[in-house]
Amino acid sequence: MSLDTKQSTDMVENASEPRSALASLQIRGKGAKKLYMMCALVYLCSAMNGYDGSLMGLINAIPEYQAYYKLGSNGAASTGLVFSIFQIGQMVGALFSWTCDWQGRKVPIFGGCFGVVVATITTAVAPNLATFIGGRFLLSFCSTIATVAAPLYLVEISPPQYRATLAGVYNTLYYLGSILATFTIYGANIHIGGNLKWRLPLWLQMVCPALVCLGVYFIPESPRWLIGKGRYAEARLIIVEYHANGDETHPLVNLELYEIEQSLQVQGMTSARNFFDIRILFNTRNRRYRLMCCVAMAWFGQFSGNNIASYYLPIMNANVGIKDTNMQLLLNAIYAVTGWISATTGARFHDIVGRRKMLMGSCAGIAICLAIVAGTAAAYEHNHEAFAASRASIAFIFIFGVVFAFSFTPMQPIYPAEVLSNEMRAKGMAVFQLTAGCAGFVNTFAVPLALQNIRYWFYVFFVFWDVFEFVFIYFFFVETKGRTLEELDEVFDAKNPRKASTVTLSARISA
């Protein structure tokens, strides 16, 4: 079953009617509330990732953990291996993202989260470093499969008029996981003795993925995947209920269905049989431009100076004179809370201001912050009595985190999913994960050694790098605000996609 010829013609001739009708949709309707609850469950995949992201950096500050596995206390090569195995598992797991097109978005989310539960048990009881590293690899491999499928699902299930808000909140829940991990370890370090103070937080890592496993069965499948598999009636019911609050006559319903169907007729869906045929990623100019945006966002999201703080904030604090373990953990907790507030607010602003302006503003802001951090850290290093410089350095590390989170955090997995076409999306997100994994791998080994050896000059490097990001985004990134995923096809077919993307939808329709 599909839209008949007359319906298709009417949709093309009256495109402005569904566009103007977007404003009439109630974001507090019954269907919208159900959609928010479904998305909240999927957000826990990001919280799962955030918990792990802070967990290892914080556990690394606990002497009992260091002593048990005989690791160096300052995050050198041995600690780097414990961290970097996550990036290796992430890169391997990305090769299996074809399961998102083979079995839909829900099955990989369930399978990945279930694997994380198993891996959590492995690391929590690991008697030696080899078993611990093996558990970390399994955890990374499985979480990658889940966290590839989750943003795909959110981008495809979200209505176009507030896709950035609804899907963008996903990555902000990374901070919720970070907050849970930070306060868990902070409390355990104060109130629990022995090895339990670091093993208990490892056990609690299974909470978020376990909740996802229990609830994912009850949410609907992606309507785009259903249409790709010929299950048109099911897809229509989902769009009617969750995008139009049950109004079958709302013009947006047929518009979305028509655009998805037309796009899939041209592009098709990826399957396990043709997943490793990567020519589809670069065999046309359109696709090469999309892939460039995806790869750039993956690298920028991991290599803008943000990983310095996320994994090695305790070491950074020590470099400016804060060496008490409890104080380091408390500062990490505050850093996570401020980041979550900023990222959640920023998710809404992406639908108001737009992706390009937000990302460029963030690049300018974090470059300024890191320049100040470099200067104040240098002042403290040359004069350990310069406590004002020490406090200023910590303050601007926090401001850096707020500025980065406001813009980059909501869009890190969402913008790549937006710019990739239907037939590229699963493959492209695998490339996204591989690129992010490579950037994270470089960060993991470079950050501890650089902070120990070149110290504040490492911040200076990222100042210049962030300026480069600003220029790159200005000249090449497209604006996705307000468009359906299928409408972006027209943008990337243009001679200058970046320029075409800045033309407002109202001007394009009236033309």
C-alpha positions as CSV (number, residue, x, y, z in Angstrom):
1,M,0.0,0.0,0.0
2,S,1.2,3.6,-0.8
3,L,0.0,7.0,-1.6
4,D,-2.0,7.1,-4.9
5,T,-1.0,9.3,-7.8
6,K,-3.7,12.0,-7.1
7,Q,-2.6,12.3,-3.4
8,S,1.0,12.6,-4.5
9,T,0.2,15.3,-7.0
10,D,-1.9,17.2,-4.4
11,M,1.0,17.0,-1.9
12,V,3.4,18.6,-4.3
13,E,1.1,21.3,-5.5
14,N,0.0,22.3,-1.9
15,A,3.3,22.0,-0.1
16,S,2.8,25.3,1.7
17,E,-0.4,24.0,3.4
18,P,1.4,21.3,5.5
19,R,4.2,23.7,6.2
20,S,1.9,26.3,7.6
21,A,0.0,23.6,9.5
22,L,3.1,22.7,11.5
23,A,2.4,25.6,13.9
24,S,-1.0,24.2,14.6
25,L,0.3,20.9,16.1
26,Q,0.0,20.7,19.8
27,I,3.3,19.8,21.5
28,R,1.3,18.9,24.6
29,G,-1.2,16.7,23.0
30,K,-1.8,13.0,24.0
31,G,0.3,11.6,21.1
32,A,3.1,14.1,21.8
33,K,3.2,13.1,25.5
34,K,3.5,9.4,24.5
35,L,6.3,10.3,22.2
36,Y,8.2,12.1,24.9
37,M,7.9,9.1,27.2
38,M,9.3,6.8,24.5
39,C,12.2,9.1,23.8
40,A,12.9,9.4,27.5
41,L,13.5,5.6,27.6
42,V,15.9,5.8,24.6
43,Y,17.7,8.7,26.2
44,L,18.9,6.2,28.8
45,C,21.3,4.8,26.2
46,S,23.1,8.2,26.3
47,A,23.0,8.2,30.1
48,M,24.6,4.7,30.0
49,N,27.4,6.1,27.9
50,G,27.8,9.2,30.1
51,Y,28.1,7.0,33.2
52,D,30.9,5.1,31.7
53,G,32.6,8.3,30.4
54,S,33.0,9.7,33.9
55,L,33.3,6.4,35.7
56,M,36.8,5.5,34.5
57,G,38.2,9.0,34.9
58,L,36.9,9.2,38.5
59,I,37.9,5.6,39.5
60,N,41.3,6.4,38.2
61,A,41.6,9.0,41.1
62,I,40.9,6.3,43.8
63,P,44.1,4.9,45.3
64,E,42.5,1.5,46.0
65,Y,41.7,1.0,42.4
66,Q,45.2,2.0,41.3
67,A,46.7,-0.4,43.9
68,Y,44.5,-3.3,43.0
69,Y,45.4,-3.4,39.3
70,K,48.9,-1.9,39.8
71,L,48.3,1.1,37.6
72,G,50.2,4.4,37.5
73,S,48.5,7.2,39.5
74,N,48.9,9.9,36.9
75,G,47.2,8.3,33.9
76,A,50.3,7.3,31.8
77,A,50.4,4.4,29.3
78,S,48.9,1.6,31.6
79,T,45.9,3.8,32.4
80,G,45.7,4.9,28.8
81,L,45.3,1.3,27.8
82,V,42.3,0.8,30.1
83,F,40.7,4.0,28.6
84,S,41.7,3.3,25.0
85,I,40.2,-0.2,24.9
86,F,36.8,1.6,24.9
87,Q,37.7,3.3,21.7
88,I,38.9,0.1,20.2
89,G,35.6,-1.7,21.1
90,Q,33.8,1.4,19.7
91,M,35.5,1.1,16.3
92,V,34.8,-2.7,16.1
93,G,31.2,-2.3,17.2
94,A,30.7,0.3,14.5
95,L,31.2,-2.4,11.9
96,F,28.0,-4.1,13.0
97,S,25.8,-1.0,12.7
98,W,24.2,-2.7,9.6
99,T,21.9,-4.5,12.1
100,C,20.0,-1.2,12.4
101,D,18.7,-1.6,8.8
102,W,18.5,-5.4,9.0
103,Q,16.3,-5.8,12.1
104,G,15.1,-2.2,12.6
105,R,16.2,0.2,15.3
106,K,14.7,-1.5,18.3
107,V,16.5,-4.8,18.2
108,P,20.0,-3.3,18.2
109,I,19.1,-1.1,21.1
110,F,17.9,-4.1,23.1
111,G,20.9,-6.3,22.1
112,G,23.4,-3.6,22.8
113,C,22.0,-2.7,26.2
114,F,21.8,-6.4,27.2
115,G,25.4,-6.8,26.2
116,V,26.4,-3.9,28.4
117,V,24.7,-5.6,31.4
118,V,26.8,-8.7,30.8
119,A,29.9,-6.6,30.4
120,T,29.2,-4.7,33.6
121,I,29.1,-7.9,35.6
122,T,32.4,-8.9,34.0
123,T,34.2,-5.7,35.0
124,A,32.6,-5.6,38.4
125,V,34.0,-9.0,39.4
126,A,37.2,-8.9,37.4
127,P,40.0,-10.5,39.5
128,N,42.8,-9.1,37.3
129,L,43.6,-6.4,34.8
130,A,43.3,-8.7,31.7
131,T,39.7,-9.6,32.7
132,F,38.9,-6.0,33.4
133,I,40.1,-4.9,30.0
134,G,38.2,-7.7,28.3
135,G,35.0,-6.6,30.0
136,R,35.7,-3.0,29.0
137,F,36.0,-4.1,25.4
138,L,32.7,-6.0,25.5
139,L,31.0,-3.1,27.1
140,S,32.2,-0.7,24.5
141,F,31.4,-3.1,21.6
142,C,27.8,-3.5,22.8
143,S,27.2,0.1,23.8
144,T,28.3,1.2,20.4
145,I,25.6,-0.9,18.7
146,A,23.0,0.6,21.0
147,T,24.2,4.1,20.7
148,V,24.3,4.0,16.9
149,A,20.7,2.8,16.8
150,A,19.4,5.2,19.5
151,P,20.0,8.5,17.7
152,L,18.8,7.0,14.4
153,Y,15.6,6.1,16.0
154,L,15.1,9.5,17.7
155,V,15.9,11.4,14.5
156,E,13.4,9.3,12.5
157,I,10.6,9.2,15.1
158,S,10.7,13.0,15.8
159,P,8.5,15.5,14.0
160,P,10.5,18.0,11.8
161,Q,9.3,21.1,13.6
162,Y,11.1,20.2,16.9
163,R,13.5,17.4,15.8
164,A,16.6,19.2,17.2
165,T,14.9,19.6,20.6
166,L,13.5,16.1,20.9
167,A,16.4,14.3,19.4
168,G,19.0,16.7,20.7
169,V,18.1,16.1,24.3
170,Y,19.4,12.5,23.8
171,N,23.1,13.4,24.0
172,T,22.5,15.8,26.9
173,L,21.6,12.8,29.0
174,Y,25.2,11.9,28.8
175,Y,25.6,14.4,31.6
176,L,23.0,12.7,33.7
177,G,25.0,9.5,33.5
178,S,28.1,11.5,34.3
179,I,26.4,13.0,37.3
180,L,25.2,9.7,38.6
181,A,28.7,8.2,38.3
182,T,30.3,11.2,39.9
183,F,28.1,11.4,43.0
184,T,28.1,7.6,43.3
185,I,31.9,7.5,43.4
186,Y,32.1,10.7,45.6
187,G,29.8,9.1,48.1
188,A,31.5,5.8,48.0
189,N,34.9,7.3,48.5
190,I,33.7,9.1,51.6
191,H,31.5,6.4,53.2
192,I,32.8,3.0,52.0
193,G,36.2,1.5,52.5
194,G,38.4,-1.0,50.6
195,N,37.8,-2.2,47.1
196,L,34.0,-1.9,47.4
197,K,34.3,1.9,47.0
198,W,35.2,1.4,43.3
199,R,33.5,-1.9,42.6
200,L,30.0,-0.7,43.7
201,P,30.0,2.1,41.1
202,L,30.9,-0.6,38.5
203,W,27.9,-2.7,39.5
204,L,25.5,0.3,39.3
205,Q,26.6,0.8,35.7
206,M,24.0,-1.8,34.7
207,V,20.9,0.2,35.9
208,C,20.3,2.3,32.7
209,P,20.8,-0.4,30.1
210,A,18.7,-2.8,32.2
211,L,15.8,-0.3,32.2
212,V,16.1,0.1,28.4
213,C,16.0,-3.7,28.0
214,L,12.8,-3.8,30.0
215,G,11.0,-1.0,28.2
216,V,12.2,-1.0,24.5
217,Y,9.7,-3.8,23.6
218,F,6.8,-1.5,24.2
219,I,7.8,1.4,21.9
220,P,7.0,1.5,18.1
221,E,9.5,1.0,15.4
222,S,10.9,3.8,13.2
223,P,8.3,4.7,10.5
224,R,11.1,5.2,7.9
225,W,12.3,1.7,8.5
226,L,8.8,0.3,8.3
227,I,8.1,2.0,5.0
228,G,11.5,0.7,3.7
229,K,10.3,-2.8,4.5
230,G,6.9,-2.2,2.9
231,R,4.9,-2.0,6.1
232,Y,3.2,1.2,5.1
233,A,0.0,0.9,7.2
234,E,2.0,0.5,10.4
235,A,4.2,3.6,9.6
236,R,1.1,5.7,8.9
237,L,-0.5,4.8,12.3
238,I,2.7,5.8,14.0
239,I,2.9,9.2,12.3
240,V,-0.8,9.8,12.9
241,E,-0.5,9.1,16.6
242,Y,2.8,10.6,17.5
243,H,3.2,13.4,14.9
244,A,-0.4,14.6,14.5
245,N,-1.8,13.6,17.9
246,G,-4.2,11.1,16.4
247,D,-5.6,13.5,13.7
248,E,-5.6,11.3,10.5
249,T,-6.7,14.3,8.4
250,H,-3.8,16.6,9.4
251,P,-1.9,17.5,6.2
252,L,1.5,16.8,7.7
253,V,0.7,13.1,7.8
254,N,0.5,12.7,4.0
255,L,3.4,15.1,3.5
256,E,5.7,13.0,5.6
257,L,4.6,9.7,4.2
258,Y,4.9,11.0,0.6
259,E,8.4,12.4,1.2
260,I,9.7,9.2,3.0
261,E,8.2,6.9,0.3
262,Q,9.7,9.0,-2.6
263,S,13.1,9.1,-0.9
264,L,13.1,5.4,-0.4
265,Q,12.0,4.6,-3.9
266,V,15.1,6.4,-5.2
267,Q,17.6,5.4,-2.4
268,G,16.4,2.1,-0.9
269,M,17.5,0.6,2.4
270,T,20.8,-0.9,3.4
271,S,20.8,-4.6,4.2
272,A,23.3,-7.1,5.7
273,R,24.1,-8.2,2.2
274,N,25.2,-4.9,0.9
275,F,26.3,-3.1,4.0
276,F,30.0,-3.5,3.3
277,D,29.6,-2.0,-0.2
278,I,30.8,1.4,0.9
279,R,30.7,3.0,-2.6
280,I,27.3,4.4,-1.7
281,L,29.0,6.8,0.7
282,F,31.1,8.6,-1.9
283,N,30.0,7.7,-5.5
284,T,28.3,11.0,-6.1
285,R,29.1,14.6,-5.2
286,N,26.0,14.8,-3.0
287,R,27.0,11.8,-1.0
288,R,30.6,12.9,-0.6
289,Y,29.5,16.2,0.8
290,R,27.1,14.5,3.3
291,L,30.0,12.2,4.4
292,M,32.3,15.1,4.8
293,C,29.8,16.8,7.2
294,C,29.4,13.6,9.1
295,V,33.1,12.9,9.5
296,A,33.9,16.5,10.5
297,M,31.2,16.5,13.2
298,A,32.4,13.2,14.5
299,W,36.0,14.5,14.9
300,F,35.1,18.0,16.1
301,G,32.8,16.5,18.8
302,Q,35.7,14.5,20.3
303,F,38.7,16.7,19.5
304,S,37.8,20.3,20.5
305,G,39.5,20.1,23.9
306,N,36.5,18.6,25.6
307,N,38.0,15.2,26.3
308,I,40.7,16.9,28.3
309,A,38.1,17.7,30.9
310,S,35.9,14.7,30.6
311,Y,38.6,12.1,31.4
312,Y,41.4,14.0,33.0
313,L,39.8,16.8,35.0
314,P,41.4,15.4,38.2
315,I,44.8,15.7,36.7
316,M,44.0,19.2,35.4
317,N,43.0,20.2,38.9
318,A,46.2,18.9,40.3
319,N,48.2,20.9,37.8
320,V,46.7,24.1,39.3
321,G,47.1,23.0,42.9
322,I,43.9,21.1,43.8
323,K,45.1,17.6,44.9
324,D,42.6,16.5,47.5
325,T,40.7,13.5,46.0
326,N,37.3,14.4,47.5
327,M,37.6,18.0,46.2
328,Q,38.6,16.7,42.7
329,L,35.5,14.4,42.7
330,L,33.2,17.2,43.9
331,L,34.5,19.5,41.2
332,N,33.9,16.8,38.6
333,A,30.3,16.5,39.8
334,I,29.7,20.2,39.6
335,Y,31.2,20.2,36.1
336,A,28.8,17.5,35.0
337,V,25.7,19.3,36.5
338,T,26.6,22.6,34.8
339,G,27.2,20.8,31.5
340,W,23.8,19.0,31.7
341,I,21.9,22.3,32.3
342,S,23.8,24.0,29.4
343,A,23.3,21.1,27.0
344,T,19.6,20.7,27.7
345,T,19.0,24.4,27.1
346,G,21.1,24.3,24.0
347,A,19.0,21.5,22.5
348,R,16.0,23.8,22.3
349,F,18.1,26.7,20.9
350,H,19.2,24.6,17.9
351,D,15.6,24.7,16.7
352,I,15.4,28.5,17.3
353,V,18.9,29.8,16.2
354,G,19.9,27.0,13.9
355,R,22.8,24.5,13.9
356,R,25.4,26.5,12.1
357,K,25.2,29.7,14.2
358,M,25.2,27.6,17.4
359,L,28.3,25.5,16.4
360,M,30.3,28.5,15.2
361,G,29.5,30.5,18.4
362,S,30.6,27.5,20.5
363,C,33.9,27.2,18.6
364,A,34.7,30.9,19.2
365,G,33.7,30.6,22.9
366,I,35.8,27.5,23.7
367,A,38.8,29.0,21.9
368,I,38.7,32.0,24.1
369,C,38.2,29.9,27.2
370,L,41.2,27.6,26.4
371,A,43.4,30.7,25.7
372,I,42.6,32.0,29.2
373,V,43.1,28.6,30.8
374,A,46.5,28.3,29.1
375,G,47.5,31.8,30.4
376,T,46.3,31.2,34.0
377,A,47.8,27.7,34.1
378,A,51.1,29.1,32.9
379,A,51.0,31.8,35.6
380,Y,50.4,29.3,38.4
381,E,53.1,26.9,37.1
382,H,55.7,29.7,37.2
383,N,54.5,31.0,40.6
384,H,52.7,28.5,42.9
385,E,51.7,31.4,45.1
386,A,49.5,32.8,42.3
387,F,46.2,31.3,43.7
388,A,44.1,33.9,41.8
389,A,45.4,32.4,38.6
390,S,44.7,28.9,39.9
391,R,41.1,29.8,40.6
392,A,40.7,31.5,37.3
393,S,42.0,28.5,35.5
394,I,39.4,26.2,37.1
395,A,36.6,28.7,36.5
396,F,37.4,28.9,32.8
397,I,37.6,25.1,32.5
398,F,34.0,25.1,33.8
399,I,33.0,27.9,31.4
400,F,34.6,25.9,28.6
401,G,32.4,22.9,29.5
402,V,29.3,25.0,29.6
403,V,30.0,26.7,26.2
404,F,30.9,23.4,24.5
405,A,27.8,21.6,26.0
406,F,25.4,24.3,24.9
407,S,26.1,23.7,21.2
408,F,28.1,20.6,20.5
409,T,26.6,18.1,23.0
410,P,23.0,18.1,21.7
411,M,24.1,17.8,18.1
412,Q,27.1,15.3,18.2
413,P,25.1,12.2,17.1
414,I,22.1,14.1,15.7
415,Y,23.6,16.3,13.1
416,P,25.4,13.4,11.3
417,A,22.1,11.4,11.3
418,E,20.3,14.5,9.8
419,V,22.7,15.1,7.0
420,L,23.0,11.5,5.9
421,S,20.3,10.2,3.4
422,N,18.2,7.2,4.2
423,E,20.4,4.7,2.3
424,M,23.6,6.2,3.8
425,R,22.4,6.5,7.4
426,A,23.4,3.2,8.9
427,K,26.7,3.1,7.0
428,G,27.4,6.7,7.7
429,M,26.8,6.4,11.4
430,A,29.2,3.5,11.4
431,V,31.8,5.9,9.9
432,F,30.7,8.5,12.5
433,Q,31.5,6.0,15.3
434,L,34.8,4.9,13.7
435,T,35.9,8.5,13.4
436,A,34.8,9.4,16.9
437,G,36.6,6.3,18.1
438,C,39.8,7.3,16.4
439,A,39.6,10.8,17.8
440,G,38.9,9.4,21.2
441,F,41.8,7.0,20.9
442,V,44.2,9.8,20.0
443,N,42.9,11.8,22.8
444,T,43.2,9.0,25.3
445,F,46.9,8.5,24.7
446,A,47.8,12.1,23.9
447,V,46.0,13.9,26.8
448,P,47.8,12.3,29.8
449,L,51.2,12.5,28.2
450,A,50.7,16.0,26.9
451,L,49.4,17.3,30.2
452,Q,52.5,15.9,32.0
453,N,55.1,16.9,29.4
454,I,54.0,20.1,27.6
455,R,51.3,21.1,30.1
456,Y,49.6,24.4,29.3
457,W,50.9,24.4,25.8
458,F,48.5,21.6,25.1
459,Y,45.6,24.1,25.7
460,V,47.2,26.5,23.2
461,F,47.2,23.8,20.5
462,F,43.4,23.5,20.9
463,V,42.9,27.2,20.7
464,F,44.2,27.2,17.1
465,W,42.3,24.0,16.3
466,D,39.0,25.4,17.5
467,V,39.6,28.5,15.3
468,F,40.0,26.1,12.4
469,E,36.7,24.4,13.3
470,F,35.0,27.8,13.2
471,V,36.2,28.5,9.7
472,F,35.4,25.0,8.4
473,I,31.8,25.1,9.8
474,Y,31.2,28.5,8.3
475,F,32.2,27.4,4.8
476,F,31.0,23.9,4.6
477,F,28.3,22.9,7.2
478,V,24.7,23.0,6.0
479,E,21.8,24.2,8.0
480,T,19.2,21.5,8.8
481,K,16.8,23.5,11.0
482,G,13.1,23.2,10.0
483,R,13.5,20.8,7.2
484,T,12.4,17.1,7.1
485,L,15.1,14.6,6.4
486,E,13.8,14.1,2.9
487,E,13.8,17.9,2.1
488,L,17.6,17.9,2.7
489,D,18.0,16.0,-0.5
490,E,17.3,19.2,-2.4
491,V,19.9,21.0,-0.3
492,F,22.7,18.6,-1.1
493,D,21.9,18.4,-4.8
494,A,22.5,22.2,-5.0
495,K,25.8,23.5,-6.5
496,N,26.6,25.0,-3.1
497,P,24.8,23.0,-0.4
498,R,25.9,25.4,2.4
499,K,24.5,28.4,0.6
500,A,21.3,26.5,-0.4
501,S,20.7,25.4,3.2
502,T,20.5,29.0,4.4
503,V,17.6,29.9,2.2
504,T,14.5,30.0,4.4
505,L,11.7,27.5,3.8
506,S,9.1,30.2,3.4
507,A,11.2,31.8,0.6
508,R,11.7,28.5,-1.1
509,I,8.0,27.6,-1.0
510,S,6.8,31.0,-2.3
511,A,9.3,30.8,-5.1
